[in-house]
């Protein structure tokens, strides 16, 4: 699984971060899942995107 994240400082007090989780959209079940052995387990979500804005005051 590949995650990608990049941040950009827009000013002294404002930071913008953009990220992508599960970049290649692979289906996977974590080895620590308690229900992994039940019917093949429940896969984790596919690709997701996020945008964060942080303002320090």
mmCIF file as Biopython writes it, N, C-alpha, C and O atoms, coordinates in Angstrom:
data_model
#
loop_
_atom_site.group_PDB
_atom_site.id
_atom_site.type_symbol
_atom_site.label_atom_id
_atom_site.label_alt_id
_atom_site.label_comp_id
_atom_site.label_asym_id
_atom_site.label_entity_id
_atom_site.label_seq_id
_atom_site.pdbx_PDB_ins_code
_atom_site.Cartn_x
_atom_site.Cartn_y
_atom_site.Cartn_z
_atom_site.occupancy
_atom_site.B_iso_or_equiv
_atom_site.auth_seq_id
_atom_site.auth_asym_id
_atom_site.pdbx_PDB_model_num
ATOM 1   N N  . UNK A ? 1  ? 0.844   -1.161  0.000  1.0 0.0 1  A 1 
ATOM 2   C CA . UNK A ? 1  ? 0.000   0.000   0.000  1.0 0.0 1  A 1 
ATOM 3   C C  . UNK A ? 1  ? 0.895   1.232   0.000  1.0 0.0 1  A 1 
ATOM 4   O O  . UNK A ? 1  ? 1.870   1.299   0.749  1.0 0.0 1  A 1 
ATOM 5   N N  . UNK A ? 2  ? 0.566   2.189   -0.829 1.0 0.0 2  A 1 
ATOM 6   C CA . UNK A ? 2  ? 1.343   3.418   -0.949 1.0 0.0 2  A 1 
ATOM 7   C C  . UNK A ? 2  ? 0.454   4.598   -0.566 1.0 0.0 2  A 1 
ATOM 8   O O  . UNK A ? 2  ? -0.646  4.766   -1.093 1.0 0.0 2  A 1 
ATOM 9   N N  . UNK A ? 3  ? 0.958   5.413   0.366  1.0 0.0 3  A 1 
ATOM 10  C CA . UNK A ? 3  ? 0.296   6.658   0.740  1.0 0.0 3  A 1 
ATOM 11  C C  . UNK A ? 3  ? 1.174   7.803   0.278  1.0 0.0 3  A 1 
ATOM 12  O O  . UNK A ? 3  ? 2.399   7.689   0.272  1.0 0.0 3  A 1 
ATOM 13  N N  . UNK A ? 4  ? 0.551   8.911   -0.112 1.0 0.0 4  A 1 
ATOM 14  C CA . UNK A ? 4  ? 1.290   10.084  -0.588 1.0 0.0 4  A 1 
ATOM 15  C C  . UNK A ? 4  ? 0.716   11.320  0.088  1.0 0.0 4  A 1 
ATOM 16  O O  . UNK A ? 4  ? -0.500  11.485  0.184  1.0 0.0 4  A 1 
ATOM 17  N N  . UNK A ? 5  ? 1.615   12.188  0.555  1.0 0.0 5  A 1 
ATOM 18  C CA . UNK A ? 5  ? 1.168   13.419  1.201  1.0 0.0 5  A 1 
ATOM 19  C C  . UNK A ? 5  ? 2.161   14.531  0.907  1.0 0.0 5  A 1 
ATOM 20  O O  . UNK A ? 5  ? 3.372   14.312  0.921  1.0 0.0 5  A 1 
ATOM 21  N N  . UNK A ? 6  ? 1.642   15.727  0.640  1.0 0.0 6  A 1 
ATOM 22  C CA . UNK A ? 6  ? 2.493   16.883  0.379  1.0 0.0 6  A 1 
ATOM 23  C C  . UNK A ? 6  ? 1.889   18.090  1.094  1.0 0.0 6  A 1 
ATOM 24  O O  . UNK A ? 6  ? 0.670   18.253  1.147  1.0 0.0 6  A 1 
ATOM 25  N N  . UNK A ? 7  ? 2.767   18.931  1.641  1.0 0.0 7  A 1 
ATOM 26  C CA . UNK A ? 7  ? 2.319   20.115  2.356  1.0 0.0 7  A 1 
ATOM 27  C C  . UNK A ? 7  ? 2.874   21.368  1.718  1.0 0.0 7  A 1 
ATOM 28  O O  . UNK A ? 7  ? 3.948   21.354  1.116  1.0 0.0 7  A 1 
ATOM 29  N N  . UNK A ? 8  ? 2.133   22.450  1.855  1.0 0.0 8  A 1 
ATOM 30  C CA . UNK A ? 8  ? 2.526   23.734  1.291  1.0 0.0 8  A 1 
ATOM 31  C C  . UNK A ? 8  ? 2.237   24.816  2.323  1.0 0.0 8  A 1 
ATOM 32  O O  . UNK A ? 8  ? 1.106   24.964  2.785  1.0 0.0 8  A 1 
ATOM 33  N N  . UNK A ? 9  ? 3.266   25.565  2.676  1.0 0.0 9  A 1 
ATOM 34  C CA . UNK A ? 9  ? 3.095   26.660  3.623  1.0 0.0 9  A 1 
ATOM 35  C C  . UNK A ? 9  ? 2.649   27.890  2.842  1.0 0.0 9  A 1 
ATOM 36  O O  . UNK A ? 9  ? 3.421   28.461  2.073  1.0 0.0 9  A 1 
ATOM 37  N N  . UNK A ? 10 ? 1.393   28.294  3.046  1.0 0.0 10 A 1 
ATOM 38  C CA . UNK A ? 10 ? 0.816   29.404  2.300  1.0 0.0 10 A 1 
ATOM 39  C C  . UNK A ? 10 ? 1.190   30.753  2.898  1.0 0.0 10 A 1 
ATOM 40  O O  . UNK A ? 10 ? 1.272   31.747  2.177  1.0 0.0 10 A 1 
ATOM 41  N N  . UNK A ? 11 ? 1.416   30.800  4.203  1.0 0.0 11 A 1 
ATOM 42  C CA . UNK A ? 11 ? 1.865   32.011  4.892  1.0 0.0 11 A 1 
ATOM 43  C C  . UNK A ? 11 ? 2.541   31.572  6.182  1.0 0.0 11 A 1 
ATOM 44  O O  . UNK A ? 11 ? 2.720   30.378  6.422  1.0 0.0 11 A 1 
ATOM 45  N N  . UNK A ? 12 ? 2.918   32.547  7.016  1.0 0.0 12 A 1 
ATOM 46  C CA . UNK A ? 12 ? 3.574   32.207  8.276  1.0 0.0 12 A 1 
ATOM 47  C C  . UNK A ? 12 ? 2.668   31.401  9.205  1.0 0.0 12 A 1 
ATOM 48  O O  . UNK A ? 12 ? 3.160   30.648  10.045 1.0 0.0 12 A 1 
ATOM 49  N N  . UNK A ? 13 ? 1.362   31.551  9.063  1.0 0.0 13 A 1 
ATOM 50  C CA . UNK A ? 13 ? 0.428   30.897  9.972  1.0 0.0 13 A 1 
ATOM 51  C C  . UNK A ? 13 ? -0.501  29.884  9.304  1.0 0.0 13 A 1 
ATOM 52  O O  . UNK A ? 13 ? -1.283  29.231  9.995  1.0 0.0 13 A 1 
ATOM 53  N N  . UNK A ? 14 ? -0.436  29.737  7.991  1.0 0.0 14 A 1 
ATOM 54  C CA . UNK A ? 14 ? -1.369  28.860  7.272  1.0 0.0 14 A 1 
ATOM 55  C C  . UNK A ? 14 ? -0.617  27.767  6.523  1.0 0.0 14 A 1 
ATOM 56  O O  . UNK A ? 14 ? 0.272   28.050  5.719  1.0 0.0 14 A 1 
ATOM 57  N N  . UNK A ? 15 ? -0.983  26.510  6.796  1.0 0.0 15 A 1 
ATOM 58  C CA . UNK A ? 15 ? -0.373  25.343  6.159  1.0 0.0 15 A 1 
ATOM 59  C C  . UNK A ? 15 ? -1.470  24.512  5.500  1.0 0.0 15 A 1 
ATOM 60  O O  . UNK A ? 15 ? -2.496  24.234  6.121  1.0 0.0 15 A 1 
ATOM 61  N N  . UNK A ? 16 ? -1.261  24.117  4.252  1.0 0.0 16 A 1 
ATOM 62  C CA . UNK A ? 16 ? -2.203  23.275  3.504  1.0 0.0 16 A 1 
ATOM 63  C C  . UNK A ? 16 ? -1.523  21.946  3.204  1.0 0.0 16 A 1 
ATOM 64  O O  . UNK A ? 16 ? -0.395  21.919  2.711  1.0 0.0 16 A 1 
ATOM 65  N N  . UNK A ? 17 ? -2.202  20.848  3.501  1.0 0.0 17 A 1 
ATOM 66  C CA . UNK A ? 17 ? -1.675  19.509  3.242  1.0 0.0 17 A 1 
ATOM 67  C C  . UNK A ? 17 ? -2.692  18.738  2.407  1.0 0.0 17 A 1 
ATOM 68  O O  . UNK A ? 17 ? -3.884  18.737  2.714  1.0 0.0 17 A 1 
ATOM 69  N N  . UNK A ? 18 ? -2.212  18.080  1.348  1.0 0.0 18 A 1 
ATOM 70  C CA . UNK A ? 18 ? -3.051  17.258  0.476  1.0 0.0 18 A 1 
ATOM 71  C C  . UNK A ? 18 ? -2.475  15.852  0.480  1.0 0.0 18 A 1 
ATOM 72  O O  . UNK A ? 18 ? -1.262  15.676  0.366  1.0 0.0 18 A 1 
ATOM 73  N N  . UNK A ? 19 ? -3.348  14.838  0.613  1.0 0.0 19 A 1 
ATOM 74  C CA . UNK A ? 19 ? -2.857  13.474  0.673  1.0 0.0 19 A 1 
ATOM 75  C C  . UNK A ? 19 ? -3.759  12.483  -0.029 1.0 0.0 19 A 1 
ATOM 76  O O  . UNK A ? 19 ? -4.947  12.730  -0.237 1.0 0.0 19 A 1 
ATOM 77  N N  . UNK A ? 20 ? -3.160  11.336  -0.395 1.0 0.0 20 A 1 
ATOM 78  C CA . UNK A ? 20 ? -3.887  10.224  -0.989 1.0 0.0 20 A 1 
ATOM 79  C C  . UNK A ? 20 ? -3.479  8.969   -0.231 1.0 0.0 20 A 1 
ATOM 80  O O  . UNK A ? 20 ? -2.289  8.677   -0.110 1.0 0.0 20 A 1 
ATOM 81  N N  . UNK A ? 21 ? -4.447  8.231   0.274  1.0 0.0 21 A 1 
ATOM 82  C CA . UNK A ? 21 ? -4.187  6.958   0.926  1.0 0.0 21 A 1 
ATOM 83  C C  . UNK A ? 21 ? -4.545  5.822   -0.029 1.0 0.0 21 A 1 
ATOM 84  O O  . UNK A ? 21 ? -5.532  5.909   -0.759 1.0 0.0 21 A 1 
ATOM 85  N N  . UNK A ? 22 ? -3.745  4.758   -0.022 1.0 0.0 22 A 1 
ATOM 86  C CA . UNK A ? 22 ? -3.934  3.604   -0.903 1.0 0.0 22 A 1 
ATOM 87  C C  . UNK A ? 22 ? -3.927  4.062   -2.367 1.0 0.0 22 A 1 
ATOM 88  O O  . UNK A ? 22 ? -4.884  3.845   -3.109 1.0 0.0 22 A 1 
ATOM 89  N N  . UNK A ? 23 ? -2.837  4.689   -2.749 1.0 0.0 23 A 1 
ATOM 90  C CA . UNK A ? 23 ? -2.684  5.309   -4.071 1.0 0.0 23 A 1 
ATOM 91  C C  . UNK A ? 23 ? -3.008  4.359   -5.218 1.0 0.0 23 A 1 
ATOM 92  O O  . UNK A ? 23 ? -3.622  4.774   -6.200 1.0 0.0 23 A 1 
ATOM 93  N N  . UNK A ? 24 ? -2.610  3.093   -5.113 1.0 0.0 24 A 1 
ATOM 94  C CA . UNK A ? 24 ? -2.830  2.134   -6.206 1.0 0.0 24 A 1 
ATOM 95  C C  . UNK A ? 24 ? -4.170  1.408   -6.108 1.0 0.0 24 A 1 
ATOM 96  O O  . UNK A ? 24 ? -4.468  0.529   -6.917 1.0 0.0 24 A 1 
ATOM 97  N N  . UNK A ? 25 ? -4.983  1.785   -5.102 1.0 0.0 25 A 1 
ATOM 98  C CA . UNK A ? 25 ? -6.324  1.227   -4.910 1.0 0.0 25 A 1 
ATOM 99  C C  . UNK A ? 25 ? -6.312  -0.301  -4.786 1.0 0.0 25 A 1 
ATOM 100 O O  . UNK A ? 25 ? -7.143  -0.983  -5.385 1.0 0.0 25 A 1 
ATOM 101 N N  . UNK A ? 26 ? -5.376  -0.827  -4.014 1.0 0.0 26 A 1 
ATOM 102 C CA . UNK A ? 26 ? -5.277  -2.280  -3.798 1.0 0.0 26 A 1 
ATOM 103 C C  . UNK A ? 26 ? -6.233  -2.721  -2.701 1.0 0.0 26 A 1 
ATOM 104 O O  . UNK A ? 26 ? -6.397  -2.019  -1.704 1.0 0.0 26 A 1 
ATOM 105 N N  . UNK A ? 27 ? -6.860  -3.867  -2.873 1.0 0.0 27 A 1 
ATOM 106 C CA . UNK A ? 27 ? -7.704  -4.441  -1.833 1.0 0.0 27 A 1 
ATOM 107 C C  . UNK A ? 27 ? -6.813  -5.199  -0.864 1.0 0.0 27 A 1 
ATOM 108 O O  . UNK A ? 27 ? -5.999  -6.020  -1.287 1.0 0.0 27 A 1 
ATOM 109 N N  . UNK A ? 28 ? -6.953  -4.939  0.424  1.0 0.0 28 A 1 
ATOM 110 C CA . UNK A ? 28 ? -6.116  -5.607  1.417  1.0 0.0 28 A 1 
ATOM 111 C C  . UNK A ? 28 ? -6.872  -5.753  2.733  1.0 0.0 28 A 1 
ATOM 112 O O  . UNK A ? 28 ? -7.799  -5.001  3.034  1.0 0.0 28 A 1 
ATOM 113 N N  . UNK A ? 29 ? -6.446  -6.737  3.495  1.0 0.0 29 A 1 
ATOM 114 C CA . UNK A ? 29 ? -6.941  -6.949  4.844  1.0 0.0 29 A 1 
ATOM 115 C C  . UNK A ? 29 ? -5.727  -6.948  5.759  1.0 0.0 29 A 1 
ATOM 116 O O  . UNK A ? 29 ? -4.822  -7.757  5.554  1.0 0.0 29 A 1 
ATOM 117 N N  . UNK A ? 30 ? -5.668  -6.078  6.754  1.0 0.0 30 A 1 
ATOM 118 C CA . UNK A ? 30 ? -4.494  -6.033  7.617  1.0 0.0 30 A 1 
ATOM 119 C C  . UNK A ? 30 ? -4.321  -7.332  8.395  1.0 0.0 30 A 1 
ATOM 120 O O  . UNK A ? 30 ? -5.303  -7.963  8.788  1.0 0.0 30 A 1 
ATOM 121 N N  . UNK A ? 31 ? -3.075  -7.728  8.614  1.0 0.0 31 A 1 
ATOM 122 C CA . UNK A ? 31 ? -2.812  -8.996  9.304  1.0 0.0 31 A 1 
ATOM 123 C C  . UNK A ? 31 ? -3.227  -8.954  10.763 1.0 0.0 31 A 1 
ATOM 124 O O  . UNK A ? 31 ? -3.322  -10.005 11.396 1.0 0.0 31 A 1 
ATOM 125 N N  . UNK A ? 32 ? -3.477  -7.772  11.318 1.0 0.0 32 A 1 
ATOM 126 C CA . UNK A ? 32 ? -3.909  -7.657  12.713 1.0 0.0 32 A 1 
ATOM 127 C C  . UNK A ? 32 ? -5.434  -7.631  12.859 1.0 0.0 32 A 1 
ATOM 128 O O  . UNK A ? 32 ? -5.940  -7.477  13.970 1.0 0.0 32 A 1 
ATOM 129 N N  . UNK A ? 33 ? -6.167  -7.777  11.759 1.0 0.0 33 A 1 
ATOM 130 C CA . UNK A ? 33 ? -7.622  -7.745  11.806 1.0 0.0 33 A 1 
ATOM 131 C C  . UNK A ? 33 ? -8.161  -8.950  12.567 1.0 0.0 33 A 1 
ATOM 132 O O  . UNK A ? 33 ? -7.728  -10.077 12.328 1.0 0.0 33 A 1 
ATOM 133 N N  . UNK A ? 34 ? -9.100  -8.724  13.479 1.0 0.0 34 A 1 
ATOM 134 C CA . UNK A ? 34 ? -9.689  -9.823  14.257 1.0 0.0 34 A 1 
ATOM 135 C C  . UNK A ? 34 ? -10.640 -10.673 13.424 1.0 0.0 34 A 1 
ATOM 136 O O  . UNK A ? 34 ? -10.888 -11.829 13.766 1.0 0.0 34 A 1 
ATOM 137 N N  . UNK A ? 35 ? -11.171 -10.128 12.347 1.0 0.0 35 A 1 
ATOM 138 C CA . UNK A ? 35 ? -12.121 -10.884 11.523 1.0 0.0 35 A 1 
ATOM 139 C C  . UNK A ? 35 ? -11.482 -11.347 10.214 1.0 0.0 35 A 1 
ATOM 140 O O  . UNK A ? 35 ? -12.191 -11.684 9.266  1.0 0.0 35 A 1 
ATOM 141 N N  . UNK A ? 36 ? -10.157 -11.366 10.155 1.0 0.0 36 A 1 
ATOM 142 C CA . UNK A ? 36 ? -9.460  -11.765 8.936  1.0 0.0 36 A 1 
ATOM 143 C C  . UNK A ? 36 ? -9.799  -13.192 8.527  1.0 0.0 36 A 1 
ATOM 144 O O  . UNK A ? 36 ? -9.908  -13.481 7.336  1.0 0.0 36 A 1 
ATOM 145 N N  . UNK A ? 37 ? -9.967  -14.083 9.490  1.0 0.0 37 A 1 
ATOM 146 C CA . UNK A ? 37 ? -10.226 -15.485 9.184  1.0 0.0 37 A 1 
ATOM 147 C C  . UNK A ? 37 ? -11.672 -15.802 8.851  1.0 0.0 37 A 1 
ATOM 148 O O  . UNK A ? 37 ? -11.961 -16.927 8.445  1.0 0.0 37 A 1 
ATOM 149 N N  . UNK A ? 38 ? -12.585 -14.868 9.003  1.0 0.0 38 A 1 
ATOM 150 C CA . UNK A ? 38 ? -14.003 -15.094 8.750  1.0 0.0 38 A 1 
ATOM 151 C C  . UNK A ? 38 ? -14.316 -14.720 7.313  1.0 0.0 38 A 1 
ATOM 152 O O  . UNK A ? 38 ? -14.283 -13.540 6.962  1.0 0.0 38 A 1 
ATOM 153 N N  . UNK A ? 39 ? -14.616 -15.697 6.480  1.0 0.0 39 A 1 
ATOM 154 C CA . UNK A ? 39 ? -15.003 -15.491 5.077  1.0 0.0 39 A 1 
ATOM 155 C C  . UNK A ? 39 ? -14.004 -14.610 4.331  1.0 0.0 39 A 1 
ATOM 156 O O  . UNK A ? 39 ? -14.403 -13.779 3.515  1.0 0.0 39 A 1 
ATOM 157 N N  . UNK A ? 40 ? -12.731 -14.780 4.598  1.0 0.0 40 A 1 
ATOM 158 C CA . UNK A ? 40 ? -11.709 -14.004 3.905  1.0 0.0 40 A 1 
ATOM 159 C C  . UNK A ? 40 ? -11.478 -12.625 4.488  1.0 0.0 40 A 1 
ATOM 160 O O  . UNK A ? 40 ? -10.632 -11.876 4.000  1.0 0.0 40 A 1 
ATOM 161 N N  . UNK A ? 41 ? -12.217 -12.286 5.522  1.0 0.0 41 A 1 
ATOM 162 C CA . UNK A ? 41 ? -12.046 -10.991 6.172  1.0 0.0 41 A 1 
ATOM 163 C C  . UNK A ? 41 ? -12.788 -9.875  5.462  1.0 0.0 41 A 1 
ATOM 164 O O  . UNK A ? 41 ? -13.363 -10.068 4.391  1.0 0.0 41 A 1 
ATOM 165 N N  . UNK A ? 42 ? -12.764 -8.730  6.070  1.0 0.0 42 A 1 
ATOM 166 C CA . UNK A ? 42 ? -13.390 -7.546  5.500  1.0 0.0 42 A 1 
ATOM 167 C C  . UNK A ? 42 ? -12.274 -6.621  5.035  1.0 0.0 42 A 1 
ATOM 168 O O  . UNK A ? 42 ? -11.481 -6.158  5.855  1.0 0.0 42 A 1 
ATOM 169 N N  . UNK A ? 43 ? -12.195 -6.345  3.747  1.0 0.0 43 A 1 
ATOM 170 C CA . UNK A ? 43 ? -11.098 -5.499  3.258  1.0 0.0 43 A 1 
ATOM 171 C C  . UNK A ? 43 ? -11.223 -4.057  3.748  1.0 0.0 43 A 1 
ATOM 172 O O  . UNK A ? 43 ? -12.321 -3.555  3.990  1.0 0.0 43 A 1 
ATOM 173 N N  . UNK A ? 44 ? -10.084 -3.417  3.883  1.0 0.0 44 A 1 
ATOM 174 C CA . UNK A ? 44 ? -10.066 -1.999  4.238  1.0 0.0 44 A 1 
ATOM 175 C C  . UNK A ? 44 ? -10.521 -1.166  3.043  1.0 0.0 44 A 1 
ATOM 176 O O  . UNK A ? 44 ? -10.534 -1.658  1.915  1.0 0.0 44 A 1 
ATOM 177 N N  . UNK A ? 45 ? -10.896 0.098   3.283  1.0 0.0 45 A 1 
ATOM 178 C CA . UNK A ? 45 ? -11.376 0.946   2.188  1.0 0.0 45 A 1 
ATOM 179 C C  . UNK A ? 45 ? -10.342 1.124   1.085  1.0 0.0 45 A 1 
ATOM 180 O O  . UNK A ? 45 ? -9.141  0.987   1.322  1.0 0.0 45 A 1 
ATOM 181 N N  . UNK A ? 46 ? -10.800 1.421   -0.093 1.0 0.0 46 A 1 
ATOM 182 C CA . UNK A ? 46 ? -9.908  1.676   -1.224 1.0 0.0 46 A 1 
ATOM 183 C C  . UNK A ? 46 ? -9.291  3.059   -1.141 1.0 0.0 46 A 1 
ATOM 184 O O  . UNK A ? 46 ? -9.107  3.605   -0.054 1.0 0.0 46 A 1 
ATOM 185 N N  . UNK A ? 47 ? -8.979  3.612   -2.282 1.0 0.0 47 A 1 
ATOM 186 C CA . UNK A ? 47 ? -8.309  4.910   -2.358 1.0 0.0 47 A 1 
ATOM 187 C C  . UNK A ? 47 ? -9.156  6.002   -1.705 1.0 0.0 47 A 1 
ATOM 188 O O  . UNK A ? 47 ? -10.378 6.030   -1.853 1.0 0.0 47 A 1 
ATOM 189 N N  . UNK A ? 48 ? -8.485  6.900   -0.982 1.0 0.0 48 A 1 
ATOM 190 C CA . UNK A ? 48 ? -9.169  8.046   -0.390 1.0 0.0 48 A 1 
ATOM 191 C C  . UNK A ? 48 ? -8.270  9.273   -0.470 1.0 0.0 48 A 1 
ATOM 192 O O  . UNK A ? 48 ? -7.045  9.165   -0.513 1.0 0.0 48 A 1 
ATOM 193 N N  . UNK A ? 49 ? -8.900  10.427  -0.488 1.0 0.0 49 A 1 
ATOM 194 C CA . UNK A ? 49 ? -8.201  11.703  -0.612 1.0 0.0 49 A 1 
ATOM 195 C C  . UNK A ? 49 ? -8.499  12.548  0.617  1.0 0.0 49 A 1 
ATOM 196 O O  . UNK A ? 49 ? -9.566  12.424  1.220  1.0 0.0 49 A 1 
ATOM 197 N N  . UNK A ? 50 ? -7.548  13.413  0.990  1.0 0.0 50 A 1 
ATOM 198 C CA . UNK A ? 50 ? -7.814  14.325  2.093  1.0 0.0 50 A 1 
ATOM 199 C C  . UNK A ? 50 ? -7.086  15.644  1.864  1.0 0.0 50 A 1 
ATOM 200 O O  . UNK A ? 50 ? -6.016  15.697  1.256  1.0 0.0 50 A 1 
ATOM 201 N N  . UNK A ? 51 ? -7.705  16.702  2.373  1.0 0.0 51 A 1 
ATOM 202 C CA . UNK A ? 51 ? -7.127  18.043  2.329  1.0 0.0 51 A 1 
ATOM 203 C C  . UNK A ? 51 ? -7.242  18.609  3.743  1.0 0.0 51 A 1 
ATOM 204 O O  . UNK A ? 51 ? -8.315  18.587  4.345  1.0 0.0 51 A 1 
ATOM 205 N N  . UNK A ? 52 ? -6.132  19.111  4.262  1.0 0.0 52 A 1 
ATOM 206 C CA . UNK A ? 52 ? -6.114  19.691  5.601  1.0 0.0 52 A 1 
ATOM 207 C C  . UNK A ? 52 ? -5.616  21.131  5.532  1.0 0.0 52 A 1 
ATOM 208 O O  . UNK A ? 52 ? -4.671  21.441  4.807  1.0 0.0 52 A 1 
ATOM 209 N N  . UNK A ? 53 ? -6.255  21.987  6.282  1.0 0.0 53 A 1 
ATOM 210 C CA . UNK A ? 53 ? -5.807  23.357  6.443  1.0 0.0 53 A 1 
ATOM 211 C C  . UNK A ? 53 ? -5.527  23.577  7.929  1.0 0.0 53 A 1 
ATOM 212 O O  . UNK A ? 53 ? -6.353  23.252  8.782  1.0 0.0 53 A 1 
ATOM 213 N N  . UNK A ? 54 ? -4.358  24.130  8.224  1.0 0.0 54 A 1 
ATOM 214 C CA . UNK A ? 54 ? -3.993  24.387  9.611  1.0 0.0 54 A 1 
ATOM 215 C C  . UNK A ? 54 ? -3.616  25.849  9.738  1.0 0.0 54 A 1 
ATOM 216 O O  . UNK A ? 54 ? -2.734  26.346  9.039  1.0 0.0 54 A 1 
ATOM 217 N N  . UNK A ? 55 ? -4.306  26.528  10.649 1.0 0.0 55 A 1 
ATOM 218 C CA . UNK A ? 55 ? -4.020  27.930  10.917 1.0 0.0 55 A 1 
ATOM 219 C C  . UNK A ? 55 ? -3.586  28.062  12.368 1.0 0.0 55 A 1 
ATOM 220 O O  . UNK A ? 55 ? -4.312  27.655  13.275 1.0 0.0 55 A 1 
ATOM 221 N N  . UNK A ? 56 ? -2.423  28.621  12.586 1.0 0.0 56 A 1 
ATOM 222 C CA . UNK A ? 56 ? -1.907  28.826  13.933 1.0 0.0 56 A 1 
ATOM 223 C C  . UNK A ? 56 ? -2.169  30.257  14.351 1.0 0.0 56 A 1 
ATOM 224 O O  . UNK A ? 56 ? -1.838  31.197  13.628 1.0 0.0 56 A 1 
ATOM 225 N N  . UNK A ? 57 ? -2.766  30.418  15.525 1.0 0.0 57 A 1 
ATOM 226 C CA . UNK A ? 57 ? -2.996  31.767  16.024 1.0 0.0 57 A 1 
ATOM 227 C C  . UNK A ? 57 ? -2.593  31.888  17.460 1.0 0.0 57 A 1 
ATOM 228 O O  . UNK A ? 57 ? -2.718  32.963  18.048 1.0 0.0 57 A 1 
#
